[in-house]
Amino acid sequence: MKNDIPESPYYAAIFTSLRTEIDEGYEQMAQRMLELATTMEGFLHADSVRQDGLGITVSYWRDQVAIQQWKQQAEHLEAQRLGREKWYASYRLCICKVEREYGFEALVAQ
C-alpha cells in the first residue's frame, strides 16, 4: 500500500476489465502505460490486481483535469484502441472523488 498519497480530496479512476484469450503484447503495453502514467502531471499512484482474466486497476489523480489529459494522451489512446480490438472482452471505468480515507498498518516486531 502506498503511504504518500496526498490529503483528500483527490480522484480515483477505477478500471475493471475482463480479458480475452489474446495476449499479443498485453503485458508489455500494461507496463508501458504504468510507466507513462507516472510521468503525467497530476498522477499520484496506482494499484493493480489481475486474477483469472479479471483485472482491477485504480489510479489516483490530483484532479479531473489530470484524468482527462491522461485519457487523451497519444500512447494511451493507442492502448485503448488495442484493448477494445483484442485484449478486453469488457471493461468499465468509474471516476470517483475521494473525500476522505483511513487505514491500518500492523507494526511488525523486529
PyRosetta script that sets phi, psi and omega in degrees:
from pyrosetta import init, pose_from_sequence

init()
pose = pose_from_sequence("MKNDIPESPYYAAIFTSLRTEIDEGYEQMAQRMLELATTMEGFLHADSVRQDGLGITVSYWRDQVAIQQWKQQAEHLEAQRLGREKWYASYRLCICKVEREYGFEALVAQ")
pose.set_psi(1, 144.2)
pose.set_omega(1, -178.6)
pose.set_phi(2, -87.3)
pose.set_psi(2, 132.3)
pose.set_omega(2, -177.0)
pose.set_phi(3, -103.4)
pose.set_psi(3, -8.5)
pose.set_omega(3, -175.7)
pose.set_phi(4, -105.4)
pose.set_psi(4, 31.5)
pose.set_omega(4, 173.7)
pose.set_phi(5, -69.3)
pose.set_psi(5, 137.6)
pose.set_omega(5, -179.0)
pose.set_phi(6, -68.5)
pose.set_psi(6, 168.7)
pose.set_omega(6, 176.4)
pose.set_phi(7, -62.0)
pose.set_psi(7, 143.6)
pose.set_omega(7, 176.7)
pose.set_phi(8, -71.6)
pose.set_psi(8, 158.1)
pose.set_omega(8, 8.7)
pose.set_phi(9, -86.2)
pose.set_psi(9, 152.3)
pose.set_omega(9, 170.4)
pose.set_phi(10, -151.9)
pose.set_psi(10, -174.7)
pose.set_omega(10, -173.8)
pose.set_phi(11, -122.0)
pose.set_psi(11, 149.9)
pose.set_omega(11, 175.6)
pose.set_phi(12, -123.1)
pose.set_psi(12, 132.8)
pose.set_omega(12, 172.5)
pose.set_phi(13, -105.9)
pose.set_psi(13, 114.6)
pose.set_omega(13, -176.4)
pose.set_phi(14, -104.5)
pose.set_psi(14, 112.3)
pose.set_omega(14, -178.1)
pose.set_phi(15, -108.5)
pose.set_psi(15, 113.1)
pose.set_omega(15, 179.1)
pose.set_phi(16, -112.3)
pose.set_psi(16, 129.3)
pose.set_omega(16, -175.3)
pose.set_phi(17, -138.4)
pose.set_psi(17, 154.7)
pose.set_omega(17, 172.3)
pose.set_phi(18, -119.3)
pose.set_psi(18, 120.3)
pose.set_omega(18, -175.3)
pose.set_phi(19, -79.0)
pose.set_psi(19, 155.2)
pose.set_omega(19, 167.8)
pose.set_phi(20, -86.8)
pose.set_psi(20, -176.4)
pose.set_omega(20, 176.6)
pose.set_phi(21, -81.0)
pose.set_psi(21, -10.7)
pose.set_omega(21, -176.4)
pose.set_phi(22, -79.3)
pose.set_psi(22, 127.2)
pose.set_omega(22, 177.4)
pose.set_phi(23, -99.9)
pose.set_psi(23, -65.0)
pose.set_omega(23, 173.7)
pose.set_phi(24, 31.6)
pose.set_psi(24, 59.8)
pose.set_omega(24, 175.0)
pose.set_phi(25, 90.3)
pose.set_psi(25, 6.9)
pose.set_omega(25, -177.4)
pose.set_phi(26, -58.9)
pose.set_psi(26, -50.4)
pose.set_omega(26, -176.3)
pose.set_phi(27, -60.8)
pose.set_psi(27, -41.2)
pose.set_omega(27, 178.7)
pose.set_phi(28, -63.7)
pose.set_psi(28, -40.9)
pose.set_omega(28, 179.9)
pose.set_phi(29, -68.0)
pose.set_psi(29, -41.4)
pose.set_omega(29, 179.1)
pose.set_phi(30, -60.6)
pose.set_psi(30, -43.2)
pose.set_omega(30, 178.4)
pose.set_phi(31, -64.2)
pose.set_psi(31, -42.3)
pose.set_omega(31, 178.9)
pose.set_phi(32, -62.8)
pose.set_psi(32, -40.6)
pose.set_omega(32, -179.4)
pose.set_phi(33, -63.9)
pose.set_psi(33, -39.9)
pose.set_omega(33, 177.0)
pose.set_phi(34, -64.5)
pose.set_psi(34, -46.4)
pose.set_omega(34, 177.9)
pose.set_phi(35, -58.2)
pose.set_psi(35, -44.7)
pose.set_omega(35, -178.9)
pose.set_phi(36, -66.7)
pose.set_psi(36, -42.6)
pose.set_omega(36, 179.9)
pose.set_phi(37, -58.2)
pose.set_psi(37, -38.4)
pose.set_omega(37, -178.3)
pose.set_phi(38, -64.7)
pose.set_psi(38, -17.4)
pose.set_omega(38, 178.5)
pose.set_phi(39, -90.6)
pose.set_psi(39, -8.3)
pose.set_omega(39, -175.8)
pose.set_phi(40, -79.3)
pose.set_psi(40, 138.5)
pose.set_omega(40, 175.4)
pose.set_phi(41, -60.5)
pose.set_psi(41, 128.1)
pose.set_omega(41, 177.4)
pose.set_phi(42, 95.3)
pose.set_psi(42, -8.5)
pose.set_omega(42, 176.7)
pose.set_phi(43, -72.1)
pose.set_psi(43, 136.3)
pose.set_omega(43, -178.3)
pose.set_phi(44, -112.1)
pose.set_psi(44, -44.1)
pose.set_omega(44, -172.0)
pose.set_phi(45, -178.6)
pose.set_psi(45, 161.9)
pose.set_omega(45, 174.5)
pose.set_phi(46, -146.4)
pose.set_psi(46, 147.4)
pose.set_omega(46, 173.1)
pose.set_phi(47, -127.0)
pose.set_psi(47, 141.4)
pose.set_omega(47, -178.2)
pose.set_phi(48, -147.0)
pose.set_psi(48, 139.9)
pose.set_omega(48, 174.8)
pose.set_phi(49, -138.1)
pose.set_psi(49, 149.4)
pose.set_omega(49, 177.1)
pose.set_phi(50, -145.9)
pose.set_psi(50, 133.5)
pose.set_omega(50, 176.8)
pose.set_phi(51, -152.6)
pose.set_psi(51, 131.2)
pose.set_omega(51, 176.1)
pose.set_phi(52, 52.6)
pose.set_psi(52, 40.2)
pose.set_omega(52, 176.5)
pose.set_phi(53, 87.4)
pose.set_psi(53, -15.3)
pose.set_omega(53, 178.5)
pose.set_phi(54, -94.3)
pose.set_psi(54, 130.4)
pose.set_omega(54, 178.9)
pose.set_phi(55, -127.1)
pose.set_psi(55, 146.1)
pose.set_omega(55, 174.6)
pose.set_phi(56, -134.8)
pose.set_psi(56, 121.5)
pose.set_omega(56, 174.9)
pose.set_phi(57, -122.7)
pose.set_psi(57, 128.2)
pose.set_omega(57, 175.8)
pose.set_phi(58, -115.6)
pose.set_psi(58, 117.5)
pose.set_omega(58, 174.9)
pose.set_phi(59, -109.3)
pose.set_psi(59, 143.0)
pose.set_omega(59, -175.2)
pose.set_phi(60, -112.2)
pose.set_psi(60, 136.2)
pose.set_omega(60, -172.9)
pose.set_phi(61, -135.7)
pose.set_psi(61, 151.0)
pose.set_omega(61, -179.7)
pose.set_phi(62, -62.2)
pose.set_psi(62, -41.8)
pose.set_omega(62, -176.2)
pose.set_phi(63, -158.1)
pose.set_psi(63, 175.5)
pose.set_omega(63, -178.7)
pose.set_phi(64, -69.3)
pose.set_psi(64, -27.9)
pose.set_omega(64, 177.0)
pose.set_phi(65, -62.1)
pose.set_psi(65, -43.5)
pose.set_omega(65, 178.9)
pose.set_phi(66, -62.3)
pose.set_psi(66, -40.4)
pose.set_omega(66, 178.6)
pose.set_phi(67, -63.9)
pose.set_psi(67, -43.0)
pose.set_omega(67, 179.8)
pose.set_phi(68, -64.4)
pose.set_psi(68, -40.1)
pose.set_omega(68, 177.4)
pose.set_phi(69, -63.7)
pose.set_psi(69, -39.9)
pose.set_omega(69, 176.7)
pose.set_phi(70, -63.4)
pose.set_psi(70, -43.6)
pose.set_omega(70, -179.8)
pose.set_phi(71, -58.0)
pose.set_psi(71, -34.9)
pose.set_omega(71, -175.5)
pose.set_phi(72, -96.3)
pose.set_psi(72, 1.3)
pose.set_omega(72, 179.6)
pose.set_phi(73, -63.1)
pose.set_psi(73, 135.8)
pose.set_omega(73, -170.7)
pose.set_phi(74, -56.9)
pose.set_psi(74, -49.8)
pose.set_omega(74, 179.7)
pose.set_phi(75, -66.0)
pose.set_psi(75, -34.5)
pose.set_omega(75, 178.5)
pose.set_phi(76, -68.4)
pose.set_psi(76, -36.6)
pose.set_omega(76, 175.5)
pose.set_phi(77, -60.3)
pose.set_psi(77, -40.2)
pose.set_omega(77, 177.9)
pose.set_phi(78, -66.2)
pose.set_psi(78, -41.8)
pose.set_omega(78, 177.3)
pose.set_phi(79, -62.3)
pose.set_psi(79, -39.3)
pose.set_omega(79, 177.8)
pose.set_phi(80, -62.1)
pose.set_psi(80, -43.6)
pose.set_omega(80, 179.8)
pose.set_phi(81, -61.5)
pose.set_psi(81, -48.7)
pose.set_omega(81, -179.9)
pose.set_phi(82, -63.4)
pose.set_psi(82, -37.0)
pose.set_omega(82, 177.5)
pose.set_phi(83, -60.3)
pose.set_psi(83, -46.2)
pose.set_omega(83, 178.6)
pose.set_phi(84, -67.0)
pose.set_psi(84, -36.2)
pose.set_omega(84, -176.6)
pose.set_phi(85, -75.8)
pose.set_psi(85, -36.8)
pose.set_omega(85, -173.2)
pose.set_phi(86, -141.9)
pose.set_psi(86, -27.4)
pose.set_omega(86, -170.4)
pose.set_phi(87, -91.6)
pose.set_psi(87, -28.2)
pose.set_omega(87, -174.7)
pose.set_phi(88, -114.7)
pose.set_psi(88, 131.2)
pose.set_omega(88, 170.2)
pose.set_phi(89, -77.8)
pose.set_psi(89, -34.0)
pose.set_omega(89, 176.0)
pose.set_phi(90, -162.7)
pose.set_psi(90, 159.0)
pose.set_omega(90, 172.8)
pose.set_phi(91, -154.9)
pose.set_psi(91, 163.2)
pose.set_omega(91, 177.5)
pose.set_phi(92, -143.6)
pose.set_psi(92, 139.2)
pose.set_omega(92, 178.0)
pose.set_phi(93, -123.8)
pose.set_psi(93, 127.4)
pose.set_omega(93, 176.8)
pose.set_phi(94, -120.6)
pose.set_psi(94, 131.2)
pose.set_omega(94, 176.0)
pose.set_phi(95, -105.8)
pose.set_psi(95, 124.5)
pose.set_omega(95, -174.5)
pose.set_phi(96, -127.9)
pose.set_psi(96, 142.4)
pose.set_omega(96, 172.4)
pose.set_phi(97, -91.3)
pose.set_psi(97, 124.0)
pose.set_omega(97, 178.2)
pose.set_phi(98, -88.0)
pose.set_psi(98, 110.9)
pose.set_omega(98, -177.9)
pose.set_phi(99, -84.6)
pose.set_psi(99, -36.3)
pose.set_omega(99, 178.5)
pose.set_phi(100, -157.2)
pose.set_psi(100, 163.7)
pose.set_omega(100, 178.7)
pose.set_phi(101, -150.9)
pose.set_psi(101, 158.3)
pose.set_omega(101, 172.9)
pose.set_phi(102, -158.2)
pose.set_psi(102, 165.8)
pose.set_omega(102, -178.3)
pose.set_phi(103, -164.1)
pose.set_psi(103, -172.4)
pose.set_omega(103, -178.9)
pose.set_phi(104, -144.4)
pose.set_psi(104, 140.5)
pose.set_omega(104, 174.4)
pose.set_phi(105, -139.8)
pose.set_psi(105, 117.0)
pose.set_omega(105, -178.7)
pose.set_phi(106, -67.4)
pose.set_psi(106, 141.6)
pose.set_omega(106, 174.7)
pose.set_phi(107, -86.1)
pose.set_psi(107, 129.9)
pose.set_omega(107, -178.9)
pose.set_phi(108, -98.1)
pose.set_psi(108, 124.7)
pose.set_omega(108, 179.1)
pose.set_phi(109, -69.7)
pose.set_psi(109, 137.9)
pose.set_omega(109, 179.9)
pose.set_phi(110, -87.0)
pose.dump_pdb("model.pdb")
